[in-house]
Amino acid sequence: MKPKESFEFCDKKFKDFNEDLLCQQQELMEFTTANPVGFIVFYVLAIVFIAGLFHLSQLNFKKRGKKK
């Protein structure tokens, strides 16, 4: 059963690039609203990764190697 807000051209067998992109975006939106756990895990991991890169950019590796 398709939701009411689906595009009519999504039922066509052959679509142009823009129509196909819109249909894929709509399918992704339906998937993330139906099961948001994977979406939340992805964003949490992305934030942790960016925080790790920021932490590495703040380290001063030149001072660390010259201990006397």
N, CA, C and O atoms as CSV, one atom per row, in Angstrom:
chain,resi,resn,atom,element,x,y,z
A,1,MET,N,N,0.845,-1.185,0.000
A,1,MET,CA,C,0.000,0.000,0.000
A,1,MET,C,C,0.886,1.243,0.000
A,1,MET,O,O,1.713,1.431,0.892
A,2,LYS,N,N,0.703,2.074,-0.999
A,2,LYS,CA,C,1.509,3.283,-1.128
A,2,LYS,C,C,0.850,4.431,-0.379
A,2,LYS,O,O,-0.377,4.535,-0.363
A,3,PRO,N,N,1.648,5.293,0.242
A,3,PRO,CA,C,1.065,6.452,0.921
A,3,PRO,C,C,0.494,7.447,-0.083
A,3,PRO,O,O,0.826,7.416,-1.268
A,4,LYS,N,N,-0.363,8.323,0.407
A,4,LYS,CA,C,-1.038,9.284,-0.463
A,4,LYS,C,C,-0.076,10.294,-1.076
A,4,LYS,O,O,-0.314,10.784,-2.180
A,5,GLU,N,N,1.012,10.612,-0.369
A,5,GLU,CA,C,1.892,11.653,-0.863
A,5,GLU,C,C,2.932,11.160,-1.862
A,5,GLU,O,O,3.862,11.899,-2.185
A,6,SER,N,N,2.799,9.927,-2.361
A,6,SER,CA,C,3.756,9.444,-3.352
A,6,SER,C,C,3.469,10.110,-4.696
A,6,SER,O,O,2.332,10.456,-5.016
A,7,PHE,N,N,4.526,10.276,-5.459
A,7,PHE,CA,C,4.393,10.906,-6.766
A,7,PHE,C,C,3.813,9.897,-7.758
A,7,PHE,O,O,4.069,8.697,-7.660
A,8,GLU,N,N,3.039,10.396,-8.701
A,8,GLU,CA,C,2.423,9.515,-9.695
A,8,GLU,C,C,3.468,8.901,-10.611
A,8,GLU,O,O,3.321,7.755,-11.034
A,9,PHE,N,N,4.522,9.649,-10.924
A,9,PHE,CA,C,5.519,9.143,-11.863
A,9,PHE,C,C,6.425,8.072,-11.248
A,9,PHE,O,O,7.211,7.450,-11.963
A,10,CYS,N,N,6.326,7.852,-9.940
A,10,CYS,CA,C,7.131,6.797,-9.314
A,10,CYS,C,C,6.656,5.408,-9.727
A,10,CYS,O,O,7.408,4.440,-9.615
A,11,ASP,N,N,5.429,5.299,-10.198
A,11,ASP,CA,C,4.905,4.010,-10.635
A,11,ASP,C,C,5.355,3.651,-12.049
A,11,ASP,O,O,5.231,2.499,-12.463
A,12,LYS,N,N,5.878,4.629,-12.795
A,12,LYS,CA,C,6.333,4.358,-14.158
A,12,LYS,C,C,7.568,3.468,-14.135
A,12,LYS,O,O,8.379,3.526,-13.211
A,13,LYS,N,N,7.697,2.638,-15.178
A,13,LYS,CA,C,8.862,1.755,-15.266
A,13,LYS,C,C,10.115,2.541,-15.636
A,13,LYS,O,O,11.181,2.306,-15.067
A,14,PHE,N,N,10.002,3.463,-16.573
A,14,PHE,CA,C,11.139,4.268,-17.012
A,14,PHE,C,C,10.923,5.708,-16.576
A,14,PHE,O,O,9.925,6.336,-16.929
A,15,LYS,N,N,11.881,6.226,-15.798
A,15,LYS,CA,C,11.802,7.597,-15.298
A,15,LYS,C,C,13.063,8.340,-15.711
A,15,LYS,O,O,14.113,7.730,-15.911
A,16,ASP,N,N,12.959,9.657,-15.837
A,16,ASP,CA,C,14.175,10.420,-16.094
A,16,ASP,C,C,14.932,10.610,-14.776
A,16,ASP,O,O,14.468,10.181,-13.720
A,17,PHE,N,N,16.080,11.245,-14.845
A,17,PHE,CA,C,16.969,11.356,-13.683
A,17,PHE,C,C,16.299,12.086,-12.522
A,17,PHE,O,O,16.382,11.637,-11.379
A,18,ASN,N,N,15.641,13.204,-12.804
A,18,ASN,CA,C,15.013,13.992,-11.736
A,18,ASN,C,C,13.873,13.228,-11.063
A,18,ASN,O,O,13.746,13.250,-9.838
A,19,GLU,N,N,13.054,12.560,-11.854
A,19,GLU,CA,C,11.961,11.778,-11.279
A,19,GLU,C,C,12.495,10.637,-10.421
A,19,GLU,O,O,11.975,10.369,-9.339
A,20,ASP,N,N,13.537,9.967,-10.910
A,20,ASP,CA,C,14.126,8.863,-10.153
A,20,ASP,C,C,14.724,9.360,-8.844
A,20,ASP,O,O,14.595,8.703,-7.812
A,21,LEU,N,N,15.372,10.509,-8.881
A,21,LEU,CA,C,15.958,11.084,-7.671
A,21,LEU,C,C,14.873,11.431,-6.652
A,21,LEU,O,O,15.034,11.161,-5.462
A,22,LEU,N,N,13.780,12.023,-7.107
A,22,LEU,CA,C,12.676,12.354,-6.204
A,22,LEU,C,C,12.056,11.101,-5.591
A,22,LEU,O,O,11.709,11.093,-4.410
A,23,CYS,N,N,11.916,10.051,-6.383
A,23,CYS,CA,C,11.341,8.807,-5.859
A,23,CYS,C,C,12.269,8.172,-4.827
A,23,CYS,O,O,11.804,7.654,-3.811
A,24,GLN,N,N,13.582,8.208,-5.079
A,24,GLN,CA,C,14.532,7.646,-4.117
A,24,GLN,C,C,14.549,8.453,-2.826
A,24,GLN,O,O,14.637,7.881,-1.739
A,25,GLN,N,N,14.467,9.770,-2.935
A,25,GLN,CA,C,14.425,10.608,-1.732
A,25,GLN,C,C,13.170,10.320,-0.916
A,25,GLN,O,O,13.217,10.282,0.314
A,26,GLN,N,N,12.067,10.122,-1.594
A,26,GLN,CA,C,10.821,9.821,-0.895
A,26,GLN,C,C,10.902,8.465,-0.197
A,26,GLN,O,O,10.435,8.323,0.933
A,27,GLU,N,N,11.492,7.467,-0.860
A,27,GLU,CA,C,11.651,6.149,-0.234
A,27,GLU,C,C,12.553,6.237,0.988
A,27,GLU,O,O,12.278,5.598,2.004
A,28,LEU,N,N,13.625,7.020,0.905
A,28,LEU,CA,C,14.527,7.194,2.042
A,28,LEU,C,C,13.808,7.882,3.195
A,28,LEU,O,O,13.985,7.502,4.352
A,29,MET,N,N,13.005,8.882,2.889
A,29,MET,CA,C,12.256,9.586,3.928
A,29,MET,C,C,11.261,8.652,4.615
A,29,MET,O,O,11.120,8.683,5.838
A,30,GLU,N,N,10.582,7.833,3.840
A,30,GLU,CA,C,9.636,6.872,4.416
A,30,GLU,C,C,10.363,5.855,5.291
A,30,GLU,O,O,9.861,5.477,6.350
A,31,PHE,N,N,11.540,5.411,4.856
A,31,PHE,CA,C,12.307,4.437,5.634
A,31,PHE,C,C,12.780,5.040,6.949
A,31,PHE,O,O,12.688,4.393,7.991
A,32,THR,N,N,13.288,6.274,6.916
A,32,THR,CA,C,13.813,6.881,8.141
A,32,THR,C,C,12.702,7.245,9.118
A,32,THR,O,O,12.932,7.241,10.327
A,33,THR,N,N,11.515,7.558,8.633
A,33,THR,CA,C,10.422,7.852,9.557
A,33,THR,C,C,9.809,6.574,10.117
A,33,THR,O,O,9.271,6.583,11.224
A,34,ALA,N,N,9.884,5.479,9.369
A,34,ALA,CA,C,9.338,4.214,9.855
A,34,ALA,C,C,10.276,3.546,10.856
A,34,ALA,O,O,9.813,2.921,11.810
A,35,ASN,N,N,11.598,3.670,10.651
A,35,ASN,CA,C,12.571,3.022,11.528
A,35,ASN,C,C,13.740,3.985,11.748
A,35,ASN,O,O,14.742,3.894,11.039
A,36,PRO,N,N,13.637,4.900,12.707
A,36,PRO,CA,C,14.659,5.936,12.867
A,36,PRO,C,C,15.913,5.492,13.613
A,36,PRO,O,O,16.842,6.287,13.749
A,37,VAL,N,N,15.975,4.247,14.103
A,37,VAL,CA,C,17.123,3.823,14.912
A,37,VAL,C,C,18.419,3.878,14.106
A,37,VAL,O,O,19.420,4.407,14.590
A,38,GLY,N,N,18.417,3.346,12.899
A,38,GLY,CA,C,19.617,3.374,12.063
A,38,GLY,C,C,20.049,4.785,11.739
A,38,GLY,O,O,21.241,5.090,11.710
A,39,PHE,N,N,19.085,5.640,11.496
A,39,PHE,CA,C,19.361,7.040,11.186
A,39,PHE,C,C,20.015,7.733,12.379
A,39,PHE,O,O,20.965,8.498,12.207
A,40,ILE,N,N,19.519,7.474,13.577
A,40,ILE,CA,C,20.069,8.079,14.794
A,40,ILE,C,C,21.477,7.560,15.048
A,40,ILE,O,O,22.368,8.336,15.392
A,41,VAL,N,N,21.687,6.260,14.885
A,41,VAL,CA,C,23.018,5.677,15.089
A,41,VAL,C,C,24.014,6.279,14.107
A,41,VAL,O,O,25.147,6.577,14.486
A,42,PHE,N,N,23.613,6.463,12.853
A,42,PHE,CA,C,24.497,7.065,11.856
A,42,PHE,C,C,24.922,8.466,12.281
A,42,PHE,O,O,26.106,8.792,12.205
A,43,TYR,N,N,23.996,9.294,12.723
A,43,TYR,CA,C,24.339,10.649,13.120
A,43,TYR,C,C,25.191,10.685,14.380
A,43,TYR,O,O,26.081,11.529,14.491
A,44,VAL,N,N,24.944,9.794,15.327
A,44,VAL,CA,C,25.776,9.745,16.534
A,44,VAL,C,C,27.206,9.370,16.163
A,44,VAL,O,O,28.153,9.986,16.653
A,45,LEU,N,N,27.371,8.371,15.306
A,45,LEU,CA,C,28.713,7.980,14.880
A,45,LEU,C,C,29.401,9.090,14.090
A,45,LEU,O,O,30.608,9.289,14.227
A,46,ALA,N,N,28.653,9.808,13.275
A,46,ALA,CA,C,29.234,10.915,12.519
A,46,ALA,C,C,29.713,12.020,13.454
A,46,ALA,O,O,30.779,12.594,13.231
A,47,ILE,N,N,28.951,12.325,14.485
A,47,ILE,CA,C,29.345,13.366,15.442
A,47,ILE,C,C,30.574,12.936,16.223
A,47,ILE,O,O,31.470,13.748,16.452
A,48,VAL,N,N,30.634,11.667,16.639
A,48,VAL,CA,C,31.810,11.172,17.363
A,48,VAL,C,C,33.043,11.214,16.466
A,48,VAL,O,O,34.127,11.572,16.928
A,49,PHE,N,N,32.897,10.857,15.203
A,49,PHE,CA,C,34.016,10.899,14.264
A,49,PHE,C,C,34.523,12.322,14.072
A,49,PHE,O,O,35.732,12.553,14.091
A,50,ILE,N,N,33.625,13.272,13.889
A,50,ILE,CA,C,34.022,14.672,13.711
A,50,ILE,C,C,34.673,15.207,14.974
A,50,ILE,O,O,35.637,15.968,14.896
A,51,ALA,N,N,34.160,14.822,16.141
A,51,ALA,CA,C,34.773,15.244,17.403
A,51,ALA,C,C,36.184,14.677,17.525
A,51,ALA,O,O,37.084,15.364,18.009
A,52,GLY,N,N,36.387,13.442,17.096
A,52,GLY,CA,C,37.727,12.847,17.118
A,52,GLY,C,C,38.677,13.571,16.194
A,52,GLY,O,O,39.832,13.800,16.554
A,53,LEU,N,N,38.216,13.936,15.009
A,53,LEU,CA,C,39.068,14.701,14.091
A,53,LEU,C,C,39.415,16.062,14.670
A,53,LEU,O,O,40.546,16.525,14.523
A,54,PHE,N,N,38.465,16.705,15.322
A,54,PHE,CA,C,38.725,17.999,15.942
A,54,PHE,C,C,39.753,17.852,17.053
A,54,PHE,O,O,40.655,18.680,17.179
A,55,HIS,N,N,39.625,16.810,17.855
A,55,HIS,CA,C,40.579,16.572,18.943
A,55,HIS,C,C,41.983,16.345,18.382
A,55,HIS,O,O,42.954,16.875,18.922
A,56,LEU,N,N,42.100,15.571,17.315
A,56,LEU,CA,C,43.409,15.340,16.708
A,56,LEU,C,C,43.996,16.616,16.125
A,56,LEU,O,O,45.215,16.788,16.124
A,57,SER,N,N,43.159,17.504,15.633
A,57,SER,CA,C,43.670,18.749,15.059
A,57,SER,C,C,44.187,19.694,16.135
A,57,SER,O,O,44.981,20.586,15.838
A,58,GLN,N,N,43.752,19.515,17.374
A,58,GLN,CA,C,44.187,20.386,18.461
A,58,GLN,C,C,45.464,19.897,19.138
A,58,GLN,O,O,46.076,20.651,19.894
A,59,LEU,N,N,45.881,18.665,18.890
A,59,LEU,CA,C,47.097,18.140,19.506
A,59,LEU,C,C,48.324,18.753,18.856
A,59,LEU,O,O,48.355,18.988,17.648
A,60,ASN,N,N,49.335,19.007,19.677
A,60,ASN,CA,C,50.582,19.543,19.154
A,60,ASN,C,C,51.602,18.408,19.170
A,60,ASN,O,O,52.170,18.094,20.216
A,61,PHE,N,N,51.828,17.806,18.032
A,61,PHE,CA,C,52.705,16.648,17.947
A,61,PHE,C,C,54.182,17.028,18.034
A,61,PHE,O,O,55.005,16.182,18.385
A,62,LYS,N,N,54.539,18.270,17.727
A,62,LYS,CA,C,55.944,18.692,17.778
A,62,LYS,C,C,56.442,18.753,19.216
A,62,LYS,O,O,57.566,18.327,19.485
A,63,LYS,N,N,55.653,19.262,20.138
A,63,LYS,CA,C,56.060,19.341,21.541
A,63,LYS,C,C,56.099,17.964,22.184
A,63,LYS,O,O,56.920,17.715,23.068
A,64,ARG,N,N,55.249,17.096,21.765
A,64,ARG,CA,C,55.132,15.782,22.385
A,64,ARG,C,C,56.401,14.945,22.172
A,64,ARG,O,O,56.773,14.174,23.056
A,65,GLY,N,N,57.057,15.075,21.048
A,65,GLY,CA,C,58.238,14.274,20.749
A,65,GLY,C,C,59.512,14.798,21.384
A,65,GLY,O,O,60.501,14.065,21.406
A,66,LYS,N,N,59.555,16.023,21.905
A,66,LYS,CA,C,60.768,16.649,22.449
A,66,LYS,C,C,60.753,16.698,23.964
A,66,LYS,O,O,60.937,17.769,24.542
A,67,LYS,N,N,60.544,15.583,24.617
A,67,LYS,CA,C,60.578,15.557,26.083
A,67,LYS,C,C,62.027,15.498,26.548
A,67,LYS,O,O,62.815,14.709,26.027
A,68,LYS,N,N,62.384,16.339,27.538
A,68,LYS,CA,C,63.751,16.360,28.071
A,68,LYS,C,C,63.747,16.076,29.536
A,68,LYS,O,O,64.806,16.051,30.163
